[in-house]
Amino acid sequence: MSKSEQVSYKNHIVNLMDEASRERTLEVEAIIKEREIGEKKKAIEIAKSMLNDGLDIEKVALYSGLSIDEVKEVSRKGV
């Protein structure tokens, strides 16, 4: 291969590696987002149970990890 072909080839390989890295980053970000959504759903279910048991909003927020506003929203939507 000529020098220019070698440079072109190396650039092509670097571009392929960069693209693979970007794709992997997107996959990891999607997995993290799915976990966050799952954790939020679980916290909401816990909050619903706690509200059903008559705990006050502040305690539900403290133990569920939800904000007071989020707990109020769960309460408004019905438990």
C-alpha positions in Angstrom: 0.0 0.0 0.0 1.1 3.5 -0.7 1.6 5.9 2.2 -1.7 7.8 1.4 -3.5 4.5 1.2 -2.1 3.5 4.6 -3.2 6.8 6.1 -6.6 6.4 4.5 -6.9 2.9 5.9 -5.9 3.9 9.4 -8.4 6.8 9.3 -11.1 4.4 8.2 -10.3 2.0 11.1 -10.3 4.9 13.6 -13.7 6.0 12.3 -15.1 2.5 12.6 -13.8 2.3 16.2 -15.3 5.7 17.0 -18.7 4.6 15.6 -18.6 1.4 17.6 -17.8 3.3 20.7 -20.6 5.8 20.2 -23.1 2.9 19.6 -21.9 1.1 22.8 -22.3 4.4 24.8 -25.9 4.7 23.5 -26.6 1.1 24.5 -25.3 1.7 28.0 -27.3 4.9 28.3 -30.4 3.1 27.3 -29.8 0.4 29.9 -29.3 3.0 32.6 -32.4 4.8 31.6 -34.5 1.6 31.7 -33.2 0.8 35.2 -34.0 4.4 36.4 -37.6 4.0 35.0 -37.9 0.6 36.7 -36.7 2.0 40.0 -39.1 4.9 39.8 -42.0 2.6 39.1 -41.0 0.5 42.1 -40.8 3.6 44.3 -44.3 4.6 43.2 -45.6 1.1 44.0 -44.0 1.3 47.5 -45.5 4.8 48.0 -48.9 3.5 47.0 -48.7 0.7 49.6 -47.5 3.1 52.3 -50.3 5.6 51.5 -52.8 2.7 51.6 -51.4 1.8 55.1 -52.1 5.4 56.2 -48.6 6.8 56.4 -48.3 10.5 56.0 -46.9 12.0 52.9 -43.6 13.1 54.5 -42.8 9.6 55.7 -43.8 8.1 52.4 -41.4 10.5 50.6 -38.6 9.8 53.1 -38.8 6.0 52.8 -39.8 5.7 49.1 -37.1 8.1 47.8 -39.8 10.1 46.0 -40.2 13.9 46.5 -43.1 15.2 48.5 -44.6 16.5 45.3 -44.3 13.1 43.6 -46.0 11.4 46.6 -48.8 14.0 46.5 -49.2 13.2 42.8 -49.4 9.5 43.5 -51.9 10.3 46.3 -54.0 12.5 43.9 -54.1 9.8 41.3 -55.5 7.4 43.8 -54.0 4.5 45.6 
